[in-house]
Amino acid sequence: MTFLPYGRQYIDQDDIDAVARALQADYLTTGPTVGEFERAFCAATGAPFAAACSNGTAALHLAALALGLGPGDVCVVPAVTFLATANCARYVGADVVFADVDPETGLMRPEDLEAAVARIPQIHPEGRFRAVLPVHLAGQTVALAPIAEIARRHDAFVIEDACHALGTEYETAEGGVQVGTCTHSDLACFSFHPVKTIALGEGGMVTSADPELQRKLARQRSHGMTRDPDAFVNTELAVDPAQAGVNPWYYEMQEIGFNYRLTDIQAALGISQLRKLDWFKAQRRALAARYDVALAPLAPVLRPIAKAPGCAPVLHLYEVLMDFTAIGRTRAQVVKALHAKGIGTQVHYIPVNRQPYYEDIYGRRALPGAESFYASCLSLPLFPAMQDGDVERVVQALQEVIA
Ligand SMILES: *Cc1c(COP(=O)(O)O)cnc(C)c1O
C-alpha cells in the first residue's frame, strides 16, 4: 500500500517537457516566460495585475514593502496561520497584534479583527493600526467585505494571505469573484510550494488592482532598480550629453530592494501547472465532497471544519476537528497510529502567537478560539492524484484508530 501524504504536487510529462524547453532557452533567470506566467495567472484568477516572485514568504514581504509598512505600524494577523504571515510585518520593522479565530473554521472573523484593533493602544501605545493580513485558511475565504470595511474605517491596508486559496470563488455585492482579484483588498499573496494548489518547487505571486503598487512590487523584487527612462532622477548619470539620450547600460536604484525573482524555469512550470488548474480544482472539490459524506458517521467526535459562508472553496487542506478527550487518545497517538497505516497527517497550525520569538516580544495572551482550533485540528490527505478509494482508506483507518 502506498503512503498517502497530507499533500503532494502533481507533475506530469507536460510539466517536465516545459521545464526542459526552458532550460534550453536564453534566460534561466527572469525573462519573458515570467511575464507570460503573470499574464496566465491574471487570466486564471481574474486578477488585474500580478507580480511573480521567489516564494510566498517573499510575496508577503514585498506586499509589506510596497505598502510602505514600517516601524510604528501595527499589523493584525490571525493566530492560526503559517509563520510567514506574521514574519513579513517584522521584516519591515512593523509590530504584530494577533487576532483570534473562529474555533469551527480557523478563520479570523470581523469581530476578532475589531477586538485585536481595540487591544492595540494597550500593547503599542505609540503604534498605529496600518494593515490586516486575513488568511483564507485551508482555502475557505474570510468575510472579506466586512473586514475591508473595518480596515477602511481605520485607514488601514488589507493584504490577503491567499496561499491556500488559489481557485476559490467568493460572493460579493457585485457577484462572484475569485481570490486574487483584490475586490476587497490592496494586495493578495500566493505560494507555489509543492503542497499548494500549483507547484513550482518554490514560487510566489502578488496580485493587485493598482498599477502603481504593481510597479513598486516589480522594482522591489529586483534590488529596487528600474530601467524605465521616464522614472530616472539622476540625469547627470542617466543621459549622454553628446547624444541627448539615455545611456544604454543605465539603471537606477531609488529605494532598497531584494533579489526575490522567479526564474524562467519555474515560470515555465507555472504556465504548464496553470493549464491543469481546472482539473486540480475539480479533483480537490470532488475529493472534499467525498470526505464530507464518508466522514459523516464519525460525528461528533470527528467532523470536518465548518463550511465558511459565501464561498465556493478549492480546498488546499482537508482539515477535521477531533475530540481527542472523547476518543481517549492524544493527537500524537492518533497521528502515529495513522502513520502506521500509511496515512500522513499534519497540524495547521500551531498558533503563531505561541512561538517563543513572538512570546518573547509580545508576551502571552489568551486567544480561546485559536487554542480550541489548535487543540482539535488535523489535516487529512488531499491532493489531486488521490483516487476515490484513497478517501475510503483514510476514513477506514480513522474509524479503526478512534474505535
Ligand atoms: C505556504 C504559506 C506561506 C509561505 O509560502 P512559501 O512559498 O512557503 O514561502 C505563507 N502563508 C501561508 C498561509 C502558507 O500556507
Ligand as a Chemical Component Dictionary entry (heavy atoms), coordinates in Angstrom:
data_LIG
# 
_chem_comp.id                   LIG 
_chem_comp.type                 NON-POLYMER 
_chem_comp.pdbx_formal_charge   0 
_chem_comp.three_letter_code    LIG 
# 
loop_
_chem_comp_atom.comp_id 
_chem_comp_atom.atom_id 
_chem_comp_atom.alt_atom_id 
_chem_comp_atom.type_symbol 
_chem_comp_atom.charge 
_chem_comp_atom.model_Cartn_x 
_chem_comp_atom.model_Cartn_y 
_chem_comp_atom.model_Cartn_z 
_chem_comp_atom.pdbx_ordinal 
LIG C1 C1 C 0 2.870  28.331 2.306  1  
LIG C2 C2 C 0 2.398  29.510 3.034  2  
LIG C3 C3 C 0 3.149  30.691 3.115  3  
LIG C4 C4 C 0 4.567  30.804 2.642  4  
LIG O1 O1 O 0 4.779  30.391 1.345  5  
LIG P1 P1 P 0 6.221  29.862 0.902  6  
LIG O2 O2 O 0 6.088  29.764 -0.587 7  
LIG O3 O3 O 0 6.441  28.540 1.559  8  
LIG O4 O4 O 0 7.228  30.874 1.310  9  
LIG C5 C5 C 0 2.572  31.787 3.748  10 
LIG N1 N1 N 0 1.344  31.722 4.289  11 
LIG C6 C6 C 0 0.608  30.602 4.249  12 
LIG C7 C7 C 0 -0.764 30.603 4.868  13 
LIG C8 C8 C 0 1.118  29.457 3.651  14 
LIG O5 O5 O 0 0.401  28.331 3.644  15 
# 
loop_
_chem_comp_bond.comp_id 
_chem_comp_bond.atom_id_1 
_chem_comp_bond.atom_id_2 
_chem_comp_bond.value_order 
_chem_comp_bond.pdbx_ordinal 
LIG C1 C2 SING 1  
LIG C2 C3 SING 2  
LIG C2 C8 DOUB 3  
LIG C3 C4 SING 4  
LIG C3 C5 DOUB 5  
LIG C4 O1 SING 6  
LIG O1 P1 SING 7  
LIG P1 O2 DOUB 8  
LIG P1 O3 SING 9  
LIG P1 O4 SING 10 
LIG C5 N1 SING 11 
LIG N1 C6 DOUB 12 
LIG C6 C7 SING 13 
LIG C6 C8 SING 14 
LIG C8 O5 SING 15 
# 
